[in-house]
Amino acid sequence: MTDLRKLGNSDLQVFPLSLGGNVFGWTADEAESFAVLDAYAAAGGNFIDTADVYSAWAPGNKGGESETIIGRWTAARGNRSDIIVATKVGQHSEYKGLAPATIKAGAEESLRRLGSDYIDLYYTHFDDPTVPVEDIITALDQLVKEGKVRAIAASNITGERLAASLAFSEREGLARYVALQPHYNLVSRDTYEGPLRDTVAEYGLSAVPYWALASGFLTGKYRPGTAVDSARAEGAGKYLESERGLRVLAELDKIAEAHEAEVASVALAWLAAQPTVVAPIASARTTAQLPALLAGVELDLTAEELAELTAASA
């Protein structure tokens, strides 16, 4: 059984791979989503990532579809207390930005869709520089005091705003961020490695990286001259145009072969081994895609292999 990991200074214990809910209600219908969720939970998984805006970009959707499916699944399985549900506020078309009233109203809507009276981990989806960090933290703290949110976290924020938020929380004795969700993977290291990661380390936060597989590029299915039938093919395909992307693929292939593992498993194992990272996020559209993701949790890369991947991705 895989050990759970503590999230920052919270009392949340999470599986070291977070299941991305962005595909639920988009490329995975409700039945397929339930099947993926069942398989993830059966493997010991307990950490599901979603947002109020998922999946508003799909034709006919308006946002909230993913939360609704997750809520129906936990109700059907009677397992709400076993699952750590992370969702986000700030990007839904009806609840845009991080004004205190928006945070409060957005949380109420998420709770309704999730069919729950609490959210385990509540992220600010994108920072809103028009709102002082003091106002954002105070609004989030109120949700914690009311028992509607267990712990708070941030995503897509600068090191400066993150540090200012944490300092305010400590000074006033209010709820403080326990995690950061950065864009971070083998081919996208620049925004996280540096001041942002330093702040996360200094304050003892946990990193939960999104796009851990670079929109599918790091699964290895994207190759020069091959077409992939996927809703994310355009985003993933752009990495093939860079020397860095091709170098990383070559190194992943070599290490995957040595371990008789999937390329995706190796990419996730590298990310999980990075300082501050507690649980990369990866999504599966079908149950067939899940084993390679779960295998990344158990895969131990040698120090030399980690260094080779780091060098290839520089």
C-alpha positions in Angstrom: 0.0 0.0 0.0 1.4 3.4 -1.0 2.0 5.7 1.9 0.0 8.9 2.0 1.9 12.2 2.3 1.1 15.2 4.5 0.1 18.4 2.6 2.0 21.3 4.0 1.2 22.0 7.6 -2.4 20.8 7.2 -3.9 17.6 8.5 -4.6 16.4 5.0 -2.9 13.1 4.0 -2.8 12.6 0.3 -1.9 9.9 -2.2 1.3 10.9 -4.1 -0.6 11.2 -7.4 -3.5 13.6 -7.7 -6.2 12.6 -10.3 -7.0 15.5 -12.6 -10.7 16.1 -13.0 -10.4 18.4 -16.0 -11.5 15.6 -18.4 -14.7 14.8 -16.5 -17.6 16.0 -18.5 -15.3 16.9 -21.4 -13.4 14.0 -23.0 -14.8 11.5 -20.4 -18.5 11.2 -20.0 -20.1 10.4 -16.6 -19.9 6.7 -17.0 -16.2 6.8 -18.1 -15.4 9.3 -15.4 -17.0 7.0 -12.7 -14.9 4.1 -14.1 -11.7 6.1 -13.9 -12.5 7.3 -10.4 -13.3 3.8 -9.2 -10.0 2.4 -10.6 -8.0 5.3 -9.0 -9.7 4.8 -5.6 -9.2 1.0 -5.8 -5.5 1.6 -6.2 -5.5 3.6 -3.0 -5.9 7.0 -4.6 -7.7 9.7 -2.5 -6.7 13.1 -4.0 -8.9 14.5 -6.7 -8.3 17.8 -8.4 -11.0 19.9 -10.1 -12.2 23.5 -10.4 -15.5 25.4 -10.7 -14.6 26.3 -14.4 -14.0 22.6 -15.5 -15.0 22.1 -18.3 -16.5 25.3 -19.6 -14.4 25.2 -22.8 -16.3 22.1 -24.1 -19.2 22.9 -26.4 -22.5 23.0 -24.5 -20.8 23.3 -21.1 -20.8 26.3 -18.8 -18.4 25.1 -16.0 -19.1 23.0 -13.0 -19.5 19.8 -15.0 -16.5 18.1 -13.4 -17.5 19.0 -9.8 -21.0 17.7 -10.5 -19.7 14.3 -11.7 -17.3 14.0 -8.7 -20.2 14.9 -6.3 -22.4 12.3 -7.9 -19.6 9.7 -7.7 -18.9 10.3 -4.0 -22.6 10.1 -3.3 -23.0 6.9 -5.2 -20.0 5.3 -3.6 -20.6 6.7 -0.1 -17.0 7.6 0.2 -16.9 11.3 0.6 -15.0 11.2 3.9 -12.3 9.0 2.3 -11.6 11.4 -0.6 -9.6 14.7 -0.5 -11.4 16.9 -3.0 -9.5 20.0 -4.2 -11.3 22.6 -6.2 -10.7 26.2 -7.2 -12.3 29.6 -7.4 -11.8 32.6 -9.7 -12.1 31.5 -13.3 -15.8 30.6 -13.6 -17.6 33.1 -15.9 -20.1 33.9 -13.2 -17.5 34.1 -10.4 -14.5 35.8 -11.9 -11.7 37.1 -9.9 -11.0 37.0 -6.1 -13.1 39.7 -4.6 -14.3 38.5 -1.1 -17.9 38.3 -2.2 -16.9 36.3 -5.3 -14.8 33.8 -3.2 -17.8 33.3 -0.9 -20.4 32.9 -3.6 -18.1 30.6 -5.7 -17.5 28.3 -2.7 -21.2 28.0 -2.1 -21.8 26.9 -5.7 -18.9 24.4 -5.6 -20.3 22.9 -2.4 -23.7 22.6 -4.1 -22.3 20.8 -7.1 -20.1 18.6 -5.0 -23.1 17.7 -2.9 -20.9 18.2 0.2 -20.9 20.6 3.2 -17.1 21.0 3.0 -14.2 21.4 0.5 -11.0 19.7 1.6 -8.6 22.0 -0.3 -9.7 25.3 -1.8 -7.4 27.0 -4.3 -7.3 30.5 -5.7 -7.2 29.4 -9.4 -5.3 32.5 -10.7 -4.1 35.4 -8.6 -6.1 38.6 -8.9 -3.7 41.5 -8.4 -6.6 44.0 -8.3 -7.5 42.6 -4.8 -5.1 43.0 -1.8 -3.8 39.7 -0.5 -5.2 40.8 2.9 -8.8 40.7 1.5 -8.3 37.4 -0.2 -6.8 35.6 2.8 -9.5 37.1 5.1 -12.3 35.8 2.9 -10.7 32.3 2.7 -10.1 32.3 6.4 -13.8 33.0 7.0 -14.7 29.9 4.9 -12.3 27.8 7.1 -13.8 29.3 10.3 -17.3 28.3 9.0 -16.2 24.7 8.4 -16.8 25.0 4.7 -13.1 24.6 3.7 -10.5 22.5 5.5 -7.4 24.0 4.0 -6.5 26.7 1.5 -4.0 26.8 -1.4 -2.9 29.0 -4.3 -2.2 28.4 -8.0 -0.7 30.7 -10.7 0.7 33.3 -8.3 4.0 35.1 -8.2 6.6 34.4 -5.4 6.1 38.0 -4.1 2.3 37.7 -3.8 2.6 34.2 -2.3 5.1 35.4 0.3 3.0 38.5 1.1 -0.1 36.2 1.6 1.8 33.9 3.9 3.3 36.7 5.9 -0.2 38.3 6.4 -1.7 34.9 7.5 1.1 34.4 10.1 0.9 38.0 11.4 -2.8 37.9 11.9 -3.2 34.3 12.9 -5.4 33.5 9.9 -5.6 30.4 7.7 -2.5 30.1 5.6 -1.8 28.5 2.2 -0.6 24.9 2.7 0.0 24.1 -1.0 0.9 25.7 -4.3 -0.3 24.3 -7.7 2.3 25.4 -10.2 2.7 24.7 -13.9 5.7 22.3 -13.7 7.0 19.3 -15.6 10.1 18.1 -17.4 9.6 20.5 -20.4 8.3 23.4 -18.4 10.6 24.2 -15.4 11.3 27.9 -15.8 8.3 29.4 -14.0 8.5 27.3 -10.9 12.2 26.6 -10.3 13.6 29.8 -8.7 12.0 32.4 -6.4 8.6 30.6 -6.4 10.0 27.3 -5.3 12.2 29.0 -2.8 9.1 30.6 -1.2 7.3 27.2 -1.1 10.3 25.6 0.5 10.8 28.4 3.0 7.3 28.3 4.3 6.9 24.5 4.2 4.2 24.4 1.5 3.6 21.4 -0.7 3.8 21.7 -4.5 1.1 19.9 -6.5 2.1 20.5 -10.1 -0.5 20.7 -12.9 0.2 19.7 -16.6 2.6 17.2 -15.0 2.6 15.4 -18.4 2.7 18.5 -20.5 -0.8 18.1 -22.0 0.1 14.4 -22.9 3.4 15.1 -24.5 5.3 13.3 -21.8 3.3 10.1 -22.3 5.5 9.5 -25.4 2.6 9.1 -27.8 3.6 12.3 -29.6 6.4 11.7 -32.1 7.7 13.6 -35.1 5.6 12.7 -38.2 2.8 11.1 -36.2 -0.7 12.4 -35.8 -2.5 11.8 -32.5 -6.3 11.9 -32.2 -6.7 13.9 -29.0 -8.4 17.1 -27.8 -5.0 18.2 -26.5 -2.9 17.3 -29.5 -2.2 20.9 -30.5 -0.9 21.8 -27.0 1.2 18.7 -26.7 2.5 18.8 -30.3 4.3 22.1 -29.8 6.9 20.5 -27.6 8.0 18.4 -30.7 9.2 21.7 -32.3 11.9 22.3 -29.7 15.3 20.6 -29.2 14.5 20.4 -25.5 11.4 18.4 -26.1 13.2 15.9 -28.4 16.1 15.6 -25.9 13.7 14.8 -23.1 11.8 12.2 -25.2 15.0 10.4 -26.1 16.1 10.3 -22.4 12.7 9.2 -21.3 12.7 6.4 -23.9 16.1 5.1 -22.7 15.1 5.1 -19.0 11.7 3.6 -19.6 13.3 0.8 -21.5 15.7 0.1 -18.7 12.9 -0.1 -16.2 10.4 -1.8 -18.6 8.1 1.1 -17.8 5.9 3.5 -19.7 7.3 6.9 -20.6 4.6 8.6 -18.6 5.6 6.7 -15.5 9.2 7.9 -15.8 8.1 11.5 -16.4 5.9 11.4 -13.3 8.6 9.7 -11.2 11.1 12.5 -12.1 8.6 15.2 -11.1 7.6 13.4 -7.8 11.3 13.3 -6.9 11.8 17.1 -7.2 12.2 19.2 -4.0 8.8 20.4 -2.6 6.7 18.2 -4.8 4.2 16.1 -2.9 1.7 14.9 -5.6 1.8 15.6 -9.4 -1.6 15.9 -11.0 -2.3 13.8 -14.1 -5.7 13.0 -15.7 -6.9 9.8 -17.4 -9.7 9.9 -20.0 -10.1 6.1 -19.8 -9.2 3.4 -17.3 -6.6 2.1 -19.8 -4.6 5.3 -19.3 -4.5 5.0 -15.5 -2.0 2.1 -14.9 0.9 4.1 -16.4 0.1 7.1 -14.1 -0.1 4.9 -11.0 3.1 3.1 -11.9 4.9 6.5 -11.6 4.2 6.5 -7.9 6.0 3.2 -7.3 8.9 3.8 -9.8 12.2 4.6 -8.1 14.7 6.3 -10.4 18.4 6.3 -9.6 20.2 9.5 -8.7 22.0 9.1 -12.1 18.7 8.7 -14.0 17.2 11.8 -12.3 20.3 13.8 -13.2 20.2 12.7 -16.8 16.6 13.8 -17.2 17.3 17.1 -15.4 20.2 17.7 -17.8 18.2 16.8 -20.9 15.4 19.1 -19.9 17.7 22.1 -19.1 
